[in-house]
């Protein structure tokens, strides 16, 4: 499969995903705080994704048509080529599924540590570095959002702050 075919498939998938998520963004509960509504930033990001995916689809379609490829209608996807992306998506799904139990702080630390370990290598020295980076980065981000911006992040069942 050529890169143009792959780009067309990915851009169509992203457009469908964005449409579903934009529709679902209307279900985000408004907590009644002053300022922007809770669904404002997700909608902005999703509409940017629609624009970028549309440009990608148009560009890939035009390049595909101008190349005039004939034959080779085999549809094979080499999943080894997308190993890192699949690991990231799998870890993110795990992060989201454990968010109610672990909370944002512990779940974020586990998520970043898992990604760094799976993608960056596995040795005792690297594990210590990955653990340090994940604790410092997520802890700092959590402190900014919790205490600086007063954002209510998911607490989880293990660690209750409030």
Biotite code that builds the C-alpha atoms (Angstrom):
import biotite.structure as struc

atoms = struc.array([
    struc.Atom([0.000, 0.000, 0.000], chain_id="A", res_id=1, res_name="UNK", atom_name="CA", element="C"),
    struc.Atom([1.398, 3.386, -0.915], chain_id="A", res_id=2, res_name="UNK", atom_name="CA", element="C"),
    struc.Atom([1.722, 6.247, 1.489], chain_id="A", res_id=3, res_name="UNK", atom_name="CA", element="C"),
    struc.Atom([-1.056, 8.111, -0.295], chain_id="A", res_id=4, res_name="UNK", atom_name="CA", element="C"),
    struc.Atom([-3.520, 5.260, 0.248], chain_id="A", res_id=5, res_name="UNK", atom_name="CA", element="C"),
    struc.Atom([-2.500, 5.046, 3.888], chain_id="A", res_id=6, res_name="UNK", atom_name="CA", element="C"),
    struc.Atom([-2.857, 8.813, 4.280], chain_id="A", res_id=7, res_name="UNK", atom_name="CA", element="C"),
    struc.Atom([-6.321, 8.705, 2.719], chain_id="A", res_id=8, res_name="UNK", atom_name="CA", element="C"),
    struc.Atom([-7.441, 5.933, 5.096], chain_id="A", res_id=9, res_name="UNK", atom_name="CA", element="C"),
    struc.Atom([-6.010, 7.708, 8.143], chain_id="A", res_id=10, res_name="UNK", atom_name="CA", element="C"),
    struc.Atom([-7.514, 11.075, 7.212], chain_id="A", res_id=11, res_name="UNK", atom_name="CA", element="C"),
    struc.Atom([-10.975, 9.551, 6.638], chain_id="A", res_id=12, res_name="UNK", atom_name="CA", element="C"),
    struc.Atom([-10.701, 7.789, 9.999], chain_id="A", res_id=13, res_name="UNK", atom_name="CA", element="C"),
    struc.Atom([-9.676, 11.056, 11.698], chain_id="A", res_id=14, res_name="UNK", atom_name="CA", element="C"),
    struc.Atom([-12.569, 12.925, 10.085], chain_id="A", res_id=15, res_name="UNK", atom_name="CA", element="C"),
    struc.Atom([-15.046, 10.285, 11.280], chain_id="A", res_id=16, res_name="UNK", atom_name="CA", element="C"),
    struc.Atom([-13.496, 10.285, 14.759], chain_id="A", res_id=17, res_name="UNK", atom_name="CA", element="C"),
    struc.Atom([-13.613, 14.088, 14.924], chain_id="A", res_id=18, res_name="UNK", atom_name="CA", element="C"),
    struc.Atom([-17.256, 14.148, 13.866], chain_id="A", res_id=19, res_name="UNK", atom_name="CA", element="C"),
    struc.Atom([-18.214, 11.671, 16.567], chain_id="A", res_id=20, res_name="UNK", atom_name="CA", element="C"),
    struc.Atom([-16.223, 13.533, 19.218], chain_id="A", res_id=21, res_name="UNK", atom_name="CA", element="C"),
    struc.Atom([-17.609, 16.958, 18.222], chain_id="A", res_id=22, res_name="UNK", atom_name="CA", element="C"),
    struc.Atom([-21.106, 15.531, 18.512], chain_id="A", res_id=23, res_name="UNK", atom_name="CA", element="C"),
    struc.Atom([-20.245, 13.963, 21.865], chain_id="A", res_id=24, res_name="UNK", atom_name="CA", element="C"),
    struc.Atom([-18.688, 17.195, 23.179], chain_id="A", res_id=25, res_name="UNK", atom_name="CA", element="C"),
    struc.Atom([-22.198, 18.543, 23.688], chain_id="A", res_id=26, res_name="UNK", atom_name="CA", element="C"),
    struc.Atom([-22.598, 15.947, 26.467], chain_id="A", res_id=27, res_name="UNK", atom_name="CA", element="C"),
    struc.Atom([-19.806, 17.488, 28.561], chain_id="A", res_id=28, res_name="UNK", atom_name="CA", element="C"),
    struc.Atom([-21.409, 18.609, 31.796], chain_id="A", res_id=29, res_name="UNK", atom_name="CA", element="C"),
    struc.Atom([-21.210, 22.334, 32.528], chain_id="A", res_id=30, res_name="UNK", atom_name="CA", element="C"),
    struc.Atom([-20.239, 22.825, 36.173], chain_id="A", res_id=31, res_name="UNK", atom_name="CA", element="C"),
    struc.Atom([-21.531, 26.405, 36.241], chain_id="A", res_id=32, res_name="UNK", atom_name="CA", element="C"),
    struc.Atom([-18.205, 28.153, 36.741], chain_id="A", res_id=33, res_name="UNK", atom_name="CA", element="C"),
    struc.Atom([-17.614, 31.584, 35.304], chain_id="A", res_id=34, res_name="UNK", atom_name="CA", element="C"),
    struc.Atom([-15.680, 31.871, 32.081], chain_id="A", res_id=35, res_name="UNK", atom_name="CA", element="C"),
    struc.Atom([-15.616, 29.533, 29.124], chain_id="A", res_id=36, res_name="UNK", atom_name="CA", element="C"),
    struc.Atom([-17.878, 26.546, 29.019], chain_id="A", res_id=37, res_name="UNK", atom_name="CA", element="C"),
    struc.Atom([-16.385, 23.127, 29.657], chain_id="A", res_id=38, res_name="UNK", atom_name="CA", element="C"),
    struc.Atom([-16.736, 22.040, 26.028], chain_id="A", res_id=39, res_name="UNK", atom_name="CA", element="C"),
    struc.Atom([-14.924, 25.055, 24.521], chain_id="A", res_id=40, res_name="UNK", atom_name="CA", element="C"),
    struc.Atom([-11.365, 23.710, 24.328], chain_id="A", res_id=41, res_name="UNK", atom_name="CA", element="C"),
    struc.Atom([-12.295, 20.190, 23.223], chain_id="A", res_id=42, res_name="UNK", atom_name="CA", element="C"),
    struc.Atom([-14.304, 21.683, 20.367], chain_id="A", res_id=43, res_name="UNK", atom_name="CA", element="C"),
    struc.Atom([-11.449, 23.997, 19.324], chain_id="A", res_id=44, res_name="UNK", atom_name="CA", element="C"),
    struc.Atom([-8.977, 21.112, 19.247], chain_id="A", res_id=45, res_name="UNK", atom_name="CA", element="C"),
    struc.Atom([-11.408, 18.860, 17.383], chain_id="A", res_id=46, res_name="UNK", atom_name="CA", element="C"),
    struc.Atom([-12.180, 21.503, 14.754], chain_id="A", res_id=47, res_name="UNK", atom_name="CA", element="C"),
    struc.Atom([-8.442, 22.013, 14.225], chain_id="A", res_id=48, res_name="UNK", atom_name="CA", element="C"),
    struc.Atom([-8.160, 18.246, 13.751], chain_id="A", res_id=49, res_name="UNK", atom_name="CA", element="C"),
    struc.Atom([-10.971, 18.414, 11.153], chain_id="A", res_id=50, res_name="UNK", atom_name="CA", element="C"),
    struc.Atom([-9.169, 21.157, 9.238], chain_id="A", res_id=51, res_name="UNK", atom_name="CA", element="C"),
    struc.Atom([-5.810, 19.374, 9.301], chain_id="A", res_id=52, res_name="UNK", atom_name="CA", element="C"),
    struc.Atom([-7.383, 16.027, 8.348], chain_id="A", res_id=53, res_name="UNK", atom_name="CA", element="C"),
    struc.Atom([-9.289, 17.649, 5.476], chain_id="A", res_id=54, res_name="UNK", atom_name="CA", element="C"),
    struc.Atom([-6.092, 19.190, 4.116], chain_id="A", res_id=55, res_name="UNK", atom_name="CA", element="C"),
    struc.Atom([-4.348, 15.827, 4.474], chain_id="A", res_id=56, res_name="UNK", atom_name="CA", element="C"),
    struc.Atom([-7.192, 14.056, 2.651], chain_id="A", res_id=57, res_name="UNK", atom_name="CA", element="C"),
    struc.Atom([-7.222, 16.568, -0.193], chain_id="A", res_id=58, res_name="UNK", atom_name="CA", element="C"),
    struc.Atom([-3.458, 16.496, -0.625], chain_id="A", res_id=59, res_name="UNK", atom_name="CA", element="C"),
    struc.Atom([-3.281, 12.699, -0.516], chain_id="A", res_id=60, res_name="UNK", atom_name="CA", element="C"),
    struc.Atom([-6.193, 12.312, -2.925], chain_id="A", res_id=61, res_name="UNK", atom_name="CA", element="C"),
    struc.Atom([-4.660, 14.706, -5.444], chain_id="A", res_id=62, res_name="UNK", atom_name="CA", element="C"),
    struc.Atom([-1.255, 13.009, -5.233], chain_id="A", res_id=63, res_name="UNK", atom_name="CA", element="C"),
    struc.Atom([-2.898, 9.601, -5.578], chain_id="A", res_id=64, res_name="UNK", atom_name="CA", element="C"),
    struc.Atom([-4.803, 10.684, -8.693], chain_id="A", res_id=65, res_name="UNK", atom_name="CA", element="C"),
    struc.Atom([-1.758, 12.261, -10.342], chain_id="A", res_id=66, res_name="UNK", atom_name="CA", element="C"),
    struc.Atom([0.431, 9.196, -9.764], chain_id="A", res_id=67, res_name="UNK", atom_name="CA", element="C"),
    struc.Atom([-2.035, 7.068, -11.725], chain_id="A", res_id=68, res_name="UNK", atom_name="CA", element="C"),
    struc.Atom([-1.211, 3.829, -9.995], chain_id="A", res_id=69, res_name="UNK", atom_name="CA", element="C"),
    struc.Atom([-2.587, 0.770, -11.701], chain_id="A", res_id=70, res_name="UNK", atom_name="CA", element="C"),
    struc.Atom([-2.893, -2.765, -10.360], chain_id="A", res_id=71, res_name="UNK", atom_name="CA", element="C"),
    struc.Atom([-1.803, -3.965, -6.935], chain_id="A", res_id=72, res_name="UNK", atom_name="CA", element="C"),
    struc.Atom([-5.166, -3.914, -5.252], chain_id="A", res_id=73, res_name="UNK", atom_name="CA", element="C"),
    struc.Atom([-3.850, -5.894, -2.296], chain_id="A", res_id=74, res_name="UNK", atom_name="CA", element="C"),
    struc.Atom([-4.789, -4.302, 0.988], chain_id="A", res_id=75, res_name="UNK", atom_name="CA", element="C"),
    struc.Atom([-2.104, -5.187, 3.507], chain_id="A", res_id=76, res_name="UNK", atom_name="CA", element="C"),
    struc.Atom([-1.298, -3.195, 6.595], chain_id="A", res_id=77, res_name="UNK", atom_name="CA", element="C"),
    struc.Atom([2.063, -3.721, 8.218], chain_id="A", res_id=78, res_name="UNK", atom_name="CA", element="C"),
    struc.Atom([1.248, -3.290, 11.923], chain_id="A", res_id=79, res_name="UNK", atom_name="CA", element="C"),
    struc.Atom([4.944, -3.487, 12.848], chain_id="A", res_id=80, res_name="UNK", atom_name="CA", element="C"),
    struc.Atom([5.316, -0.162, 11.080], chain_id="A", res_id=81, res_name="UNK", atom_name="CA", element="C"),
    struc.Atom([2.817, 1.377, 13.525], chain_id="A", res_id=82, res_name="UNK", atom_name="CA", element="C"),
    struc.Atom([4.147, -0.350, 16.665], chain_id="A", res_id=83, res_name="UNK", atom_name="CA", element="C"),
    struc.Atom([4.950, 2.826, 18.588], chain_id="A", res_id=84, res_name="UNK", atom_name="CA", element="C"),
    struc.Atom([1.617, 4.461, 17.757], chain_id="A", res_id=85, res_name="UNK", atom_name="CA", element="C"),
    struc.Atom([-0.265, 1.312, 18.765], chain_id="A", res_id=86, res_name="UNK", atom_name="CA", element="C"),
    struc.Atom([1.632, 1.214, 22.072], chain_id="A", res_id=87, res_name="UNK", atom_name="CA", element="C"),
    struc.Atom([0.715, 4.863, 22.698], chain_id="A", res_id=88, res_name="UNK", atom_name="CA", element="C"),
    struc.Atom([-2.962, 4.265, 21.931], chain_id="A", res_id=89, res_name="UNK", atom_name="CA", element="C"),
    struc.Atom([-3.014, 1.121, 24.062], chain_id="A", res_id=90, res_name="UNK", atom_name="CA", element="C"),
    struc.Atom([-1.420, 2.889, 27.007], chain_id="A", res_id=91, res_name="UNK", atom_name="CA", element="C"),
    struc.Atom([-3.828, 5.816, 26.631], chain_id="A", res_id=92, res_name="UNK", atom_name="CA", element="C"),
    struc.Atom([-6.822, 3.471, 26.630], chain_id="A", res_id=93, res_name="UNK", atom_name="CA", element="C"),
    struc.Atom([-5.401, 1.837, 29.767], chain_id="A", res_id=94, res_name="UNK", atom_name="CA", element="C"),
    struc.Atom([-4.933, 5.297, 31.321], chain_id="A", res_id=95, res_name="UNK", atom_name="CA", element="C"),
    struc.Atom([-8.523, 6.298, 30.566], chain_id="A", res_id=96, res_name="UNK", atom_name="CA", element="C"),
    struc.Atom([-9.957, 3.007, 31.800], chain_id="A", res_id=97, res_name="UNK", atom_name="CA", element="C"),
    struc.Atom([-8.146, 3.287, 35.157], chain_id="A", res_id=98, res_name="UNK", atom_name="CA", element="C"),
    struc.Atom([-8.730, 7.024, 35.630], chain_id="A", res_id=99, res_name="UNK", atom_name="CA", element="C"),
    struc.Atom([-11.667, 6.547, 38.010], chain_id="A", res_id=100, res_name="UNK", atom_name="CA", element="C"),
    struc.Atom([-9.622, 4.273, 40.248], chain_id="A", res_id=101, res_name="UNK", atom_name="CA", element="C"),
    struc.Atom([-6.109, 5.740, 40.048], chain_id="A", res_id=102, res_name="UNK", atom_name="CA", element="C"),
    struc.Atom([-6.980, 9.378, 39.475], chain_id="A", res_id=103, res_name="UNK", atom_name="CA", element="C"),
    struc.Atom([-5.140, 11.927, 37.405], chain_id="A", res_id=104, res_name="UNK", atom_name="CA", element="C"),
    struc.Atom([-1.990, 12.082, 39.520], chain_id="A", res_id=105, res_name="UNK", atom_name="CA", element="C"),
    struc.Atom([-1.217, 8.383, 39.909], chain_id="A", res_id=106, res_name="UNK", atom_name="CA", element="C"),
    struc.Atom([-2.696, 7.442, 36.530], chain_id="A", res_id=107, res_name="UNK", atom_name="CA", element="C"),
    struc.Atom([-0.650, 10.124, 34.786], chain_id="A", res_id=108, res_name="UNK", atom_name="CA", element="C"),
    struc.Atom([2.537, 8.949, 36.476], chain_id="A", res_id=109, res_name="UNK", atom_name="CA", element="C"),
    struc.Atom([1.837, 5.342, 35.452], chain_id="A", res_id=110, res_name="UNK", atom_name="CA", element="C"),
    struc.Atom([0.977, 6.458, 31.902], chain_id="A", res_id=111, res_name="UNK", atom_name="CA", element="C"),
    struc.Atom([4.152, 8.514, 31.381], chain_id="A", res_id=112, res_name="UNK", atom_name="CA", element="C"),
    struc.Atom([6.336, 5.886, 33.058], chain_id="A", res_id=113, res_name="UNK", atom_name="CA", element="C"),
    struc.Atom([4.799, 3.146, 30.901], chain_id="A", res_id=114, res_name="UNK", atom_name="CA", element="C"),
    struc.Atom([5.307, 5.077, 27.682], chain_id="A", res_id=115, res_name="UNK", atom_name="CA", element="C"),
    struc.Atom([8.886, 5.974, 28.529], chain_id="A", res_id=116, res_name="UNK", atom_name="CA", element="C"),
    struc.Atom([9.672, 2.382, 29.504], chain_id="A", res_id=117, res_name="UNK", atom_name="CA", element="C"),
    struc.Atom([7.985, 0.694, 26.539], chain_id="A", res_id=118, res_name="UNK", atom_name="CA", element="C"),
    struc.Atom([9.301, 3.140, 23.954], chain_id="A", res_id=119, res_name="UNK", atom_name="CA", element="C"),
    struc.Atom([12.590, 4.179, 25.546], chain_id="A", res_id=120, res_name="UNK", atom_name="CA", element="C"),
    struc.Atom([14.095, 0.926, 26.693], chain_id="A", res_id=121, res_name="UNK", atom_name="CA", element="C"),
    struc.Atom([14.230, -1.256, 29.764], chain_id="A", res_id=122, res_name="UNK", atom_name="CA", element="C"),
    struc.Atom([17.232, -1.261, 32.091], chain_id="A", res_id=123, res_name="UNK", atom_name="CA", element="C"),
    struc.Atom([17.655, -0.480, 35.814], chain_id="A", res_id=124, res_name="UNK", atom_name="CA", element="C"),
    struc.Atom([19.306, 2.871, 35.091], chain_id="A", res_id=125, res_name="UNK", atom_name="CA", element="C"),
    struc.Atom([16.631, 3.855, 32.577], chain_id="A", res_id=126, res_name="UNK", atom_name="CA", element="C"),
    struc.Atom([13.817, 2.760, 34.889], chain_id="A", res_id=127, res_name="UNK", atom_name="CA", element="C"),
    struc.Atom([15.079, 5.131, 37.579], chain_id="A", res_id=128, res_name="UNK", atom_name="CA", element="C"),
    struc.Atom([15.276, 7.976, 35.028], chain_id="A", res_id=129, res_name="UNK", atom_name="CA", element="C"),
    struc.Atom([11.804, 7.189, 33.662], chain_id="A", res_id=130, res_name="UNK", atom_name="CA", element="C"),
    struc.Atom([10.326, 7.097, 37.160], chain_id="A", res_id=131, res_name="UNK", atom_name="CA", element="C"),
    struc.Atom([11.954, 10.405, 38.066], chain_id="A", res_id=132, res_name="UNK", atom_name="CA", element="C"),
    struc.Atom([10.794, 12.101, 34.866], chain_id="A", res_id=133, res_name="UNK", atom_name="CA", element="C"),
    struc.Atom([7.240, 10.799, 35.218], chain_id="A", res_id=134, res_name="UNK", atom_name="CA", element="C"),
    struc.Atom([6.898, 11.812, 38.880], chain_id="A", res_id=135, res_name="UNK", atom_name="CA", element="C"),
    struc.Atom([8.371, 15.283, 38.367], chain_id="A", res_id=136, res_name="UNK", atom_name="CA", element="C"),
    struc.Atom([6.549, 16.125, 35.137], chain_id="A", res_id=137, res_name="UNK", atom_name="CA", element="C"),
    struc.Atom([3.111, 14.855, 36.132], chain_id="A", res_id=138, res_name="UNK", atom_name="CA", element="C"),
    struc.Atom([3.481, 16.108, 39.702], chain_id="A", res_id=139, res_name="UNK", atom_name="CA", element="C"),
    struc.Atom([4.392, 19.585, 38.490], chain_id="A", res_id=140, res_name="UNK", atom_name="CA", element="C"),
    struc.Atom([1.565, 19.615, 35.963], chain_id="A", res_id=141, res_name="UNK", atom_name="CA", element="C"),
    struc.Atom([-0.894, 18.329, 38.578], chain_id="A", res_id=142, res_name="UNK", atom_name="CA", element="C"),
    struc.Atom([0.161, 21.065, 41.029], chain_id="A", res_id=143, res_name="UNK", atom_name="CA", element="C"),
    struc.Atom([-0.282, 23.781, 38.401], chain_id="A", res_id=144, res_name="UNK", atom_name="CA", element="C"),
    struc.Atom([-3.763, 22.608, 37.447], chain_id="A", res_id=145, res_name="UNK", atom_name="CA", element="C"),
    struc.Atom([-4.927, 21.787, 40.990], chain_id="A", res_id=146, res_name="UNK", atom_name="CA", element="C"),
    struc.Atom([-3.545, 24.687, 43.015], chain_id="A", res_id=147, res_name="UNK", atom_name="CA", element="C"),
    struc.Atom([-2.674, 27.352, 40.437], chain_id="A", res_id=148, res_name="UNK", atom_name="CA", element="C"),
    struc.Atom([-5.611, 27.101, 38.054], chain_id="A", res_id=149, res_name="UNK", atom_name="CA", element="C"),
    struc.Atom([-8.086, 25.514, 40.524], chain_id="A", res_id=150, res_name="UNK", atom_name="CA", element="C"),
    struc.Atom([-9.095, 22.816, 38.025], chain_id="A", res_id=151, res_name="UNK", atom_name="CA", element="C"),
    struc.Atom([-10.896, 19.856, 39.532], chain_id="A", res_id=152, res_name="UNK", atom_name="CA", element="C"),
    struc.Atom([-8.962, 16.833, 38.245], chain_id="A", res_id=153, res_name="UNK", atom_name="CA", element="C"),
    struc.Atom([-10.158, 13.263, 38.795], chain_id="A", res_id=154, res_name="UNK", atom_name="CA", element="C"),
    struc.Atom([-8.959, 12.131, 42.221], chain_id="A", res_id=155, res_name="UNK", atom_name="CA", element="C"),
    struc.Atom([-9.446, 8.408, 42.005], chain_id="A", res_id=156, res_name="UNK", atom_name="CA", element="C"),
    struc.Atom([-10.122, 5.963, 44.787], chain_id="A", res_id=157, res_name="UNK", atom_name="CA", element="C"),
    struc.Atom([-6.559, 5.487, 46.035], chain_id="A", res_id=158, res_name="UNK", atom_name="CA", element="C"),
    struc.Atom([-5.461, 9.083, 46.676], chain_id="A", res_id=159, res_name="UNK", atom_name="CA", element="C"),
    struc.Atom([-8.027, 11.580, 47.895], chain_id="A", res_id=160, res_name="UNK", atom_name="CA", element="C"),
    struc.Atom([-6.756, 15.174, 48.147], chain_id="A", res_id=161, res_name="UNK", atom_name="CA", element="C"),
    struc.Atom([-9.897, 17.167, 48.837], chain_id="A", res_id=162, res_name="UNK", atom_name="CA", element="C"),
])
